Amino acid sequence: MEIGPQIRGADAVIKVLAAHGVTTVFGYPGGAIMPIYDALYGAPVEHLLSRHEQGAAFAAVGYARASGKTGVCFATSGPGATNLVTALADALLDSVPLVAITGQVSTAVIGTDAFQEIDVLGMSLSCTKHSFMVTDIDELVPTLYRAFEIAASGRPGPVLVDIPKDIQIAMLDYKTPLLGLMAEPQADASQLAAARALLAKSSKPMLYVGGGVGMAGAVEQLRNFIDVTGIPSVATLKGLGSITHDSEGYLGMLGMHGGKAANIAVQECDLLIVVGARFDDRVTGRLATFAEHAKVLHLDIDVAELGKLRRPDVAIAGDLRQILPAIAQPMAIAPWLAEIAGLKAQHQWNYDRPGELIFAPKMLNSLANKLPEDSVIACDVGQHQMWVAQHMWFRRPEDHLSSAGLGTMGFGLPAAIGAKVARPDACVVAVSGDGSFMMNVQELTTVKRRQIPLKILLIDNQKLGMVKQWQQLFFEERFSETDLSDNPDFVTMASAFDIPGRTITHSAEVDAALDEMLNTQGPFLLHVRIDEAHNVWPLVPPGACNRDMMDEMEKQT
């Protein structure tokens, strides 16, 4: 056990971060966390000043998702801490390792409604994997070590550590704690044998791949499993990038806005192999009808997910990197593969759109084909998010950052900033919509301050597009509060932050404009005007079976 000289609690916080390999934190200072910011002065840990605490936390989420490391953010007490809550909930639902450190009023006045006091511990319990308040200086370092261990182990997630101001200035003997490793669930031989038996009996197996594959670092094991077995596959929004996009049996995303071939194949399979996924309602449609004739093999690190929504025939909790190689075996499924190939050919995307207006799906597909190998797309939430998922392709899951479980508008810009900090040599593009972009637009100042060479593709239909689409389809075209025709001039606004930009309105301009955006050395905003009538297709209506997909032609008739 290492014992050093006495230091302040605030200095110990920075020392723990450095010990965990943290090189950058994202945050915003305030009164209750000032000692920690004082300790940052001249420290080896870099701080990136965001312009809103939610922006700081989403930048930490983007950093974590693009790098596979644990993201770290700081905020002060009261409103600083409450501004973190949305991003903490986002990290919880998308299983992102995050440590949020908040300042708190001194222990002597906790519970007195002191200035900027809020019960951060109680507030955060429902949106974190674990939360701590440190009230004993001798518990500060062990608590921080424990926070990092909890955030990254098992199913990752956010951990909050609330530190009163008097704890930050108290002195302690710094000791590196000796923590026991948290036990991980282990697959046993009988479970593996049962899984292999299910595979052997199946003639129409289907892989349903979720975000857990990327979080487990099991992409190579999954791809090897596909190579050995030949089993066709689909992915969730967070699973995109786990499967090689040109893999013969890969049908893309399934679910509410999934491809027709993907949804039909899942409904026809006799064995559904669920890998790091959780039967989310946006994936399954009406759960009772989801792959209703299939047996289920469910593989996940989180025991709580096994049987939560669908009772599996075989369930294995454990490390996917060990489970997938242990159950891989060649499959005699040639007729099924021929059927999959037929579905894939029949339901190819059609990018032929009459007229001169820009067709966002075609533009995004062109962008995917132009991106350099080391690239990251950080996406906001709305119609553009679904178009990205449908029409772009990704080499790895960490190359596609999208708010999946919480669906948080305002995610894209700060997440892209965090991704660019994590991977400075990568080409990072934030794809946003005119509604989502304004949610955290203040982070353009962060881009300006550091001259972060971030690319922003802003798709503008002057509508809250996804809400408008649902109002059109399911609310008798009563378009309530979805008009954004009073949007600012986005290129002029970007120029106020020293970010050059360009507006395009016609399809003939797309190719050159994408090249200009990607080839500009510094930050760049490409503002793309599209037709407000364009919607996302196909669509599984709420409460419907995935087989009952609506498409544009059906709506027109």
N, C-alpha and C positions, 0 to 999 in steps of 0.2 A: 504494500500500500504506500503510495507516494504522499508525503506530507510536506507542504511548503510553508513559507512565511505567511503571517496573517495578512489578509487582503479584504477589501470591501466586498459585500455581497454582489454589488454591481460588477466589479472586476471579475468575480468568480463566474458570473453569467457569461461574460465574453470568453473567459478561459475555457469553459465547458463547450461553447460553440466551436472554438478553434480545435479542441480535442476531438470533436466529431466531424472534422473536415469541412465545417461551414466556412465558406469564403465570402458569401454575400447574404445580407439580410435586407428585407424590404420593410419600410415602416414610416411612421410619422410621430414626431416627438410631442410631449406634453408634460404637464407638471408632475404627475405621479410616476413618470418613468424617466425623469431627467437624470437621476444618478446613473442609469444604464447608458443613456446617451453620452454622459460625461465619460464613462469608461470606454465608449467606442472611439473617443477622440484619440487618434494616433494608434489605434489597435490594428492588428493584422486582418481583422474582419471588416470587409467593405460594407457600407450601408448605402442603399439606393433609396432616395427620398421620393416616395409617391406623393400624390396630391390629394389622396383620400385613403382612409384606412382600408376600405373595401378594395381599392386599387392595389394597395400593398399586399393584401392577403391573396388576391387573385394572381398577382405577379409571383408570389411564392408558390402558388398552386401550379402555374405555368412552368416555373423553374423545376419543380419536383417532377412533373409529368414528362417534361422534355429530357430530363437528365437521369431519372430513376433515383435521385437522391432525395433527402428530406428537405423540404422548403421551410424557411424560418421567416416570421414576420413579427414586428413590434407594434404596440399601440399603447396609448396611455389609458387611464381609467375613464369611467363614465362613457361619454359619446365615442371616444376612441375605441373602447372595447366593444360597444354595441355595434359600431360600424363593421366589425369583423364578422359578425354572426352569419350573414348570408354566405360569405366565402367559406366559413367553417362548415356550414351545412352542405355546401357544394362539395367540399373535400370529403365529407363523411359519405355522401351518397355515391361518389365516384372513387372511393377507396384510395385517397391520395395522402401520402405521408407528409404531415405538416406539424410543426411546432410553433404555436402562437404564444408569445410572451407579452403579458400585459402588466402595466404598472397598476398599483392599487393604493388607495389612501392608507395612511399609517394604521397599524393595528389598534392603536389607542382610540381611534375615532370610527372604526368599522361598526356599522349598525346605528350610527347617529345621524344618518342622512347628511354626511359631510359633503362639501363641495366636490362635485364630479365623482361621487360614490355610487356604484351600482353593484348588485350582487352578480358579479361576472361568473362565479362558480355555478350558481344556480341557473343562471341564464343559459350557460353553455352546455349543460348536461345533456340536452336532447340533440345537440348538433356537433358533438365531439365523440371520439372513441373513448377518451378519458379526460378529466379535468382535475387540476390541483390548485389549491391555494397554499402558499408557503407561509407559515406563521412562526417558524422556528428557524433561526439562521443556520443551525446545524443540519437541517433537512434540505437546505437549498440545493446543494450540489447533488446529493443522491436523487432528489426529485427531478432535477433536470436530466440526469442520466436516464432515469426511469422513463421520462417523457419521450426521449429519443428512441428508446428501446420499444416502447409501446407503439409509437407512430409507425415504425418500419417493420414490425414483426407481424406474422400471421397475415390476416387481411389488413392492409395498411389503413391509416386514417389520421385525422387531426387530433392533436392533444393540446390543451390550453394550460399554461402555467401562469397563475396570477400572483404577483409578487408585491406586497405592500412596500411603501417607500422606506419605512424604517428598516425593513429587512435588507433593502438594497444598500443602505449606508452602514449597516452593522458590520463588524469585523468577524472574520472566521479563519480558522486554520484550514486551508484548502487541502482536502484529501480526495484522491481518486477512489471512488467507491468500487467495491468488488460486488458486481451484480450477477446473479445466476441467470443463465439464458432461459428465456421463456419457452416452455414446452410446446412443440408443434405437433398437431395430430399426425399419426403415422398409419399408412395403409398396411393391413395385414395380408398374409398369403391367401386366406380364404376369400377376402374381398376381391383381390386381383384375379383369382381363379374364376369367381362368379362373373366378373366383368368380361373375361376372355370367353366364357361360355355364352354370354349374351351376344358377343360379336360373332361367334362361330355359327349361331343359329339365325343370324339376320341375313336377309337377302336385299333389303333396302335401307341400309344405315345412313344416317345423316349427322354431321357434326354441327353443333350450335355453339359458336365460339364467342365468349364475352371478354370483357376488359380484364378479367382475372389472369388471363394468359400473359399479357404484357406486364402486369404488376408482379407476377411470379417470376419474370425473366425466363419464361418457358416457350418463347417463340420458336427457337430451334427445335425443341423437343416436339412441339405441335407439328411443325413442317415435316419433320422426320416421320412422325406418326402418319401423316397424310401420304407421304411417299411410300411407306411400307404397306399401308392398308388400302390405299386408293379411294378411301371414303370421301364422297363429295361434302361440301361445306357451305355454311352461311355464317355471317357475323352480325353482332349487334353494333350499335353506334360506337361503343368503346372498344369493340373487338376489331374494328377496321385496322388493317395494317398487320395483323397477326398472321394472316394467310397471304402467300404470294398472289398478287392480284391477277396474274395470268395463269394461275393453277387451273388445270383442266376441269376439275369438278367444282370450282369455286363459283358461287352464284351471287355473291355480294351481300348486301344488308337485307335482313328480314324485318318483318313487323309492320307497323302502321304505314310507314312510307318506304318500306322495303320493295325490292323488285318483285315482279310477278313470278318469275321463275323460282326465286328463293322461297316465297311463301307457299307456292304450290308444291314444291319438292318436300318441304317440311310436313305439309299436310298428308303427303303420300307415303312417307317413310314408315318402316316398321320398327326401327330402333333410333331413338334420338339420344345422341351422346352430347351431353351438356358439359362444356368445359369452361369453368370460370365465369359462369353466367347465372342469373337469378330469376328467370321467368318474369321479367318486368312486364307490366301491363302494356307498354308501348310495343313490346315484342310479341306478346302472345295473342293480342286481341281478346276475344271472349275465351277465358282460360279453359273452360270445360270443353271447348272444341279445338284446342290447340294440339296438333299432332295426336288426335284423340285415339287413334288405333295403334300408336307406337308404344313399345316398351321404352323405359327411360333409364339411362346410365348417367348419373350425375357426379361430376368430379369438381371439388372445390376445397379451398383451404378453410372456409368458414363453415363449421358444423351447423350453425344456426340456419344456413340457407338450404340444407339438405332436408327435403320434405316440407319446407315452409309453405310452398304454394302448389307443388305437384309431387305426389308420392312417387319416388323412384323405385324401380325394380331392383337396382343395385346402386348404392351410394358409397362413395369413397372420399373421405376427408384427408387431405394431405398435400404434399408438395407435387405440383403438376410435373415438375422436372424429373421426378422419380416415377410417378404413376404412368405417364404416357408411354415411356419406353417399355415399362413392365407389361403392358397389355397389348402392345402393337403386334399384329400378326397379319399375314396376307389374307385377303378376302376374295372369294369367288363371286363377284357381283357385276359381271359384264353386262347383263341385260339392264340392270339398274343404271349403270354408267351411260349406257346408250340412251336411256330415257332422260337422264339429266342433260346429256348433250343436246337432245332434241328440245327440251325446255329452254336451255340457254340460247339456242339458235332462234327459237320462236319469239323470245321476249327480249331481244336486243333493244337497247335504247335507240331512239330515232332522233337524230339531231337536225334533220331537214325541217326548217321552219320558214314558211314563206314570209316575205316582207323584209324591210330594211332594219327593223328594230332588233336590239340585242337580245338574244336568247341565252339567259343565264346558264342553263345546263351545258350548252355547247361551249360557252366561254370558259366555264370552270374545267371542263374536260380538256380544253386547249391548255389552260394553265397547268394542269397536272402533267401534261406531256412536255411542257417547257421547263419545269422546275429542275434545278440541279439535284444530284443524288442526295446530298445532305440538305434537306429542306424540312421545314415545319409549317404546318397550317394551324393557326389558332382561330377558331371559329366562334362567332357569336351565336345567338339563338333566334330562330325564326325560319322563314322559307329558305333563305340562303344556306342555313345550317343543313337542312335536308338535301338541298341541291349539291352541296359539297360532299355529303355522305354518299349520295347516289352516283355522282358523275366524276368525282376525283378518285385517285388511287394513291396508296401510301405504302412505303417500303417497310415501315415498322410502326407499331402502335404508338410509340412516343413521337411520331411525326404528325399525329393528328390529335389536336387538343380541342375538345368540344365539351360543353357542359351537358352531360347526359342525364344523370339522375335528377338534378334539380332544375335544369333548363333555365339557366340564369342569364337574362339579358345583361349586357355590360361585361361579360366574361372575356370577350375576345381580345380587346386592346391590351389590358394589363397582363393577361396570360401570355400574349405574344412578347411583351416586354420581358417577362420572366424567362421565357424560352430563349430569347436572344442573349440574355445575360448568361444563361446556363450553357448555351452552345453558340458562342460568338462567331464561329466560322460558318454556321449554317445560314441558309437563306430562310428567313422567317417572314411569313405573310399572315397578317390579320385579315380575315374575311368577315365583313360585318354588313349589317343592314342599316338603313337610315334610322330605324327605331332604336335598335340595340346600341348603335354607335354613340348616341347622345347620353347613354346611361353612365359611362365613365370617360366622357370626352376630355375631362380635365387631365387625364394621363398623357395627353399630347404634350403637356409641359414637361413631363418626365422624359419623353422622347427628345424634346428640345434641349433640356438641360444637359443630357449626356450625348446628344447627337447620335442616338441609337439608330443604326441603319435599318429600320423596320419598314416593311412594305405594307401598305394598307389598301385593300381592295374593298371599296364601299359600294354595295349594290343598293340602288335607290329606286323604289317604286312609289315613294311619297305616301306610303301606307304602312300600318302595322300589319304586314302581309299575311302572317299565319292566322291572326285573329280575324282579319277581314275574310280570309278563305272560309273559315268556319262559320262566320256570320252569313256568308253567301250560301253555303251548303245546308246549314242546319238551323239558321235563325231568320229564314225568309227574307234575306238580303236587307235586314235592318242594320245598317252600318253605323254602329254606335261607337264614337270616339276612336276611330281607326284612321282618320284622315290626317296626313302629315304634309299637306301641300304647302304649309308655311315653314318648311325646313329652311335652315340657313344655306347660304352659298358655301358648300363644304370646302371647295378649293380655296376660296378667300379666307375661310376660317383657318385652314391648315397653314396658309401663308403667314398668319399672325403668330404661328409657332415655328416659323422658319422652315416649314416643311413644304417643298414644292409639290405641285399636283397638276392634274389634268382631268377634264370632264369629257366623256364620250357618250354618244347617243345612238350611233349606227353600227351595225354589224361589221361594216367594212373597216371600221377603226380599231377593232378589237385586237387583232394580231400585233400591230405596231405598238399599241398602247401597253399591252402586256410586256412586250420586249423592253419598252422604255422603263416601265416600273421595275422590272427585274434587273436591268442593267444600270440603273442610277446608283451611284456610289453610296449616297446617304439615304435618309428616309424619303418616302414618296407616297403620296395618296392618289390613287386612281379612282375617280368618282364615275360610276357607271349608271346611267339612267336606263331603266327597263320599263316595259309595259306593265301597268298595274293589274292588267287582266291575267297575267301569267300566274298560274298556281302550281303547287307541288302535286305531281301524280306519279304512281297511283296512291290511293288513300284508302285505308281500311276504316270505315266509319266507326265511331265509338260504340262499343258493345257488340260489334259484329265479329264473325269468324274471319280469320285471315284469308280464307278462300274468297270472301265476298269483297274483293277490291273494286273500288271505283276508279275509272280512269277518265281522261278528258273527253273522249268520244261519248262515253256513257252519260256524262253530265250534259253534253250538248244535245243529246237525244232525249 
